[in-house]
């Protein structure tokens, strides 16, 4: 079942100096680039845009933890 309210489409990316150029510009699942491509600039968190159109703030640690034991949960189109 698709859950647009739990699917990320945009978010703050990292300014981590050692990442390749694509990883600095793409907000993607924690398993890509070792999770270092997810930003940490807003009080240890990020702003995220969801597939249903709402935006929210999340702690980076929560994004990296995922949900239901799946680190990439919020980046999957189907749940």
Backbone as CSV, one residue per row, in Angstrom:
resi,resn,N_x,N_y,N_z,CA_x,CA_y,CA_z,C_x,C_y,C_z
1,UNK,0.836,-1.170,0.000,0.000,0.000,0.000,0.882,1.235,0.000
2,UNK,0.528,2.204,-0.801,1.296,3.442,-0.859,0.885,4.371,0.285
3,UNK,1.859,5.011,0.889,1.608,5.961,1.974,2.332,7.269,1.657
4,UNK,1.726,8.152,0.841,2.382,9.416,0.491,2.769,10.249,1.710
5,UNK,2.006,10.144,2.792,2.281,10.910,4.003,3.566,10.432,4.681
6,UNK,4.075,9.255,4.320,5.302,8.710,4.906,6.402,8.492,3.866
7,UNK,6.320,9.211,2.745,7.320,9.059,1.692,7.989,10.396,1.415
8,UNK,9.295,10.472,1.615,10.064,11.703,1.373,10.305,11.917,-0.107
9,UNK,10.245,13.187,-0.527,10.657,13.492,-1.888,11.777,14.526,-1.923
10,UNK,11.866,15.385,-0.923,12.936,16.382,-0.839,13.335,16.568,0.615
11,UNK,14.573,17.008,0.807,15.036,17.310,2.149,16.382,17.997,2.104
12,UNK,16.830,18.464,3.249,18.133,19.121,3.340,19.242,18.100,3.114
13,UNK,20.164,18.469,2.259,21.302,17.595,1.985,22.500,17.999,2.823
14,UNK,23.479,17.152,2.826,24.657,17.338,3.658,25.619,18.357,3.073
15,UNK,26.390,18.971,3.943,27.509,19.800,3.508,28.820,19.112,3.899
16,UNK,28.747,17.802,4.090,29.898,16.976,4.447,30.943,17.071,3.336
17,UNK,32.124,17.523,3.643,33.160,17.823,2.649,33.678,16.607,1.894
18,UNK,33.636,15.421,2.473,34.237,14.258,1.830,33.303,13.498,0.894
19,UNK,32.085,13.962,0.707,31.146,13.270,-0.168,31.362,13.668,-1.620
20,UNK,31.104,12.741,-2.556,31.156,13.109,-3.967,30.063,14.127,-4.282
21,UNK,30.216,14.857,-5.372,29.289,15.921,-5.733,27.833,15.518,-5.761
22,UNK,27.512,14.330,-6.311,26.111,13.904,-6.400,25.506,13.737,-5.018
23,UNK,26.292,13.240,-4.071,25.772,12.969,-2.735,25.504,14.256,-1.964
24,UNK,26.225,15.315,-2.270,25.990,16.590,-1.608,24.697,17.232,-2.111
25,UNK,24.263,16.866,-3.313,23.114,17.509,-3.929,21.842,16.687,-3.867
26,UNK,21.940,15.414,-3.545,20.769,14.554,-3.529,20.368,14.166,-2.113
27,UNK,19.103,14.292,-1.823,18.542,13.790,-0.574,18.041,12.386,-0.890
28,UNK,18.731,11.392,-0.391,18.356,10.022,-0.711,18.503,9.140,0.519
29,UNK,18.134,7.897,0.366,18.052,6.976,1.494,19.355,6.894,2.290
30,UNK,19.247,6.619,3.581,20.434,6.517,4.426,21.432,5.453,3.961
31,UNK,20.960,4.420,3.285,21.888,3.386,2.838,22.796,3.873,1.709
32,UNK,22.404,4.938,1.026,23.266,5.524,-0.008,24.226,6.500,0.668
33,UNK,25.460,6.486,0.284,26.491,7.377,0.841,26.616,7.228,2.358
34,UNK,26.258,6.086,2.882,26.414,5.819,4.308,25.600,6.717,5.210
35,UNK,24.526,7.288,4.695,23.681,8.166,5.492,24.253,9.560,5.672
36,UNK,25.443,9.792,5.154,26.083,11.098,5.320,25.508,12.153,4.388
37,UNK,24.650,11.743,3.445,24.079,12.710,2.514,22.850,13.419,3.082
38,UNK,22.457,13.080,4.303,21.319,13.725,4.938,21.826,14.851,5.828
39,UNK,21.234,16.020,5.678,21.689,17.203,6.391,21.546,17.118,7.903
40,UNK,22.147,18.102,8.549,22.141,18.146,10.009,22.227,19.601,10.462
41,UNK,21.744,20.505,9.624,22.019,21.917,9.854,20.961,22.685,10.642
42,UNK,19.805,22.112,10.874,18.751,22.823,11.597,18.564,22.223,12.991
43,UNK,19.374,22.664,13.922,19.291,22.155,15.302,19.337,20.626,15.324
44,UNK,20.338,20.066,14.632,20.561,18.622,14.526,19.430,17.911,13.784
45,UNK,18.807,18.608,12.857,17.729,18.017,12.080,17.636,18.609,10.690
46,UNK,16.565,18.217,9.998,16.359,18.657,8.620,14.895,19.017,8.401
47,UNK,14.655,19.736,7.324,13.311,19.979,6.832,13.066,18.982,5.709
48,UNK,11.871,18.368,5.718,11.544,17.373,4.694,10.219,17.717,4.018
49,UNK,10.157,17.436,2.715,8.925,17.548,1.954,8.457,16.135,1.651
50,UNK,7.189,15.888,1.897,6.610,14.561,1.747,5.808,14.475,0.463
51,UNK,5.608,13.267,-0.019,4.905,13.023,-1.269,3.478,13.560,-1.260
52,UNK,2.849,13.654,-0.101,1.483,14.187,-0.033,1.453,15.718,-0.038
53,UNK,2.625,16.371,-0.025,2.712,17.830,-0.126,2.983,18.551,1.177
54,UNK,2.943,17.882,2.316,3.218,18.583,3.570,4.729,18.601,3.826
55,UNK,5.157,19.539,4.635,6.562,19.657,5.020,6.648,19.543,6.540
56,UNK,7.801,19.058,7.011,7.981,18.936,8.452,9.469,18.940,8.793
57,UNK,9.738,19.142,10.066,11.084,19.078,10.619,11.265,17.710,11.266
58,UNK,12.449,17.130,11.120,12.769,15.863,11.783,14.208,15.890,12.257
59,UNK,14.461,15.278,13.387,15.836,15.088,13.833,16.538,14.172,12.837
60,UNK,17.778,14.475,12.535,18.545,13.633,11.616,18.619,12.205,12.130
61,UNK,18.753,12.048,13.418,18.825,10.703,13.998,17.557,9.901,13.708
62,UNK,16.396,10.551,13.696,15.141,9.859,13.392,15.085,9.440,11.926
63,UNK,15.575,10.290,11.042,15.609,9.940,9.618,16.518,8.740,9.406
64,UNK,17.682,8.762,10.047,18.639,7.666,9.887,18.134,6.365,10.518
65,UNK,17.295,6.455,11.535,16.752,5.252,12.179,15.667,4.590,11.336
66,UNK,14.962,5.375,10.527,13.887,4.821,9.714,12.679,4.438,10.550
67,UNK,11.997,3.382,10.113,10.785,2.939,10.802,10.634,1.435,10.608
68,UNK,10.084,0.780,11.609,9.831,-0.662,11.542,11.094,-1.475,11.222
69,UNK,12.235,-1.020,11.721,13.483,-1.728,11.481,14.049,-1.549,10.082
70,UNK,13.456,-0.675,9.287,13.885,-0.428,7.910,14.481,0.970,7.821
71,UNK,15.788,1.058,7.703,16.467,2.352,7.672,16.000,3.214,6.500
72,UNK,15.629,2.605,5.398,15.217,3.348,4.209,13.698,3.477,4.064
73,UNK,12.959,3.206,5.119,11.494,3.181,5.073,10.903,4.430,4.430
74,UNK,11.345,5.608,4.848,10.744,6.852,4.375,11.105,7.187,2.929
75,UNK,11.952,6.388,2.317,12.399,6.630,0.946,11.811,5.619,-0.031
76,UNK,11.002,4.699,0.453,10.358,3.693,-0.404,8.990,4.201,-0.862
77,UNK,8.680,3.966,-2.123,7.396,4.414,-2.674,6.241,3.535,-2.212
78,UNK,6.518,2.277,-1.911,5.467,1.387,-1.429,5.843,0.906,-0.043
79,UNK,4.877,0.754,0.788,5.103,0.330,2.172,4.456,-1.013,2.401
